[in-house]
Amino acid sequence: MKTSNSYTAIAYMFLAPALILMGVLTFWPVGYNTYLAFQDYSIADGSATWNNFANFKYIAHEDLFWSALKNSLLYLLIVPVIQLAALVVAKMVNNKLPGMTLFRALFYIPVITSISIAGVVWANVYKYDGVLTWLLQSLGILHDQVNWLGEPSIALYMLMIFTFWKGIGYYMVLYLAGLQAIPAEVEEAAILDGANAFQRFWKITVPMVKPTILLCTLLSTIAAIKVYLEVIVLTKGQADTYTALYYVYDQAFRNYNFGRAAAAGVVVTFFCVLLAIVQFRMFGEEKK
């Protein structure tokens, strides 16, 4: 007869491969990045020298870093918008009506589209004489041509629209899984009690998919703070779209200052953890 210790040992045996992979691919890079943040690293001979917080002191007084961090935090505006839209779309395509499978596939196509290809297409959409300008001029909303990706006051919001288009299908699928776990009897009982569509959505759907809301909000928040690929493919950091992770890339692979890049990475990680704690407090289950 097996004891509880035997079951625990078997459980750890099955977990070991995943834990080893996490250690090699996640914990070790994070630890080494933190170590580099406090060093002057030489790429020529691989030597690292303690620099008495010089990297953090530098970025603390650098306007470029704070501007990049401001843009990354401003990018968080996309989080509630994309989450609400994804939940509403998931609710709509969760109905058993003809053609719903096609609608689900159409919403998911941007997710599986390569970001480099999507970037090329959207760069043409955002051109002076691109599709967006043509559409707005046809509707009489716009009279002059606009440099959508070259105007600092709007370029970051154009990137957010691209992120919205690229990501809504991903979160829709997650919400769809959460919605399909809700027993049909619950909503049927609410209908019999006279609840309208909004009341059922707000009083039943939202509370019962709260764990999914927490997961999706966490994922989209981290993605917004780490926004980088959208900047690379659409603006290359121009027109006030320079973000914190783009700063990390610039310092590491253009300036070859890996210590400073690591320090900036630590600051970005700090904000990710801080926001995750806030979201767990807002959407997490209360212990009783």
PyMOL commands that set and color helices and strands:
alter all, ss='L'
color gray80, all
select helices_A, chain A and resi 4-36+54-60+63-93+100-112+115-125+131-138+155-180+184-192+197-208+210-225+229-234+244-253+258-283
alter helices_A, ss='H'
color red, helices_A
select strands_A, chain A and resi 39-41+48-50
alter strands_A, ss='S'
color yellow, strands_A
deselect
rebuild
show_as cartoon
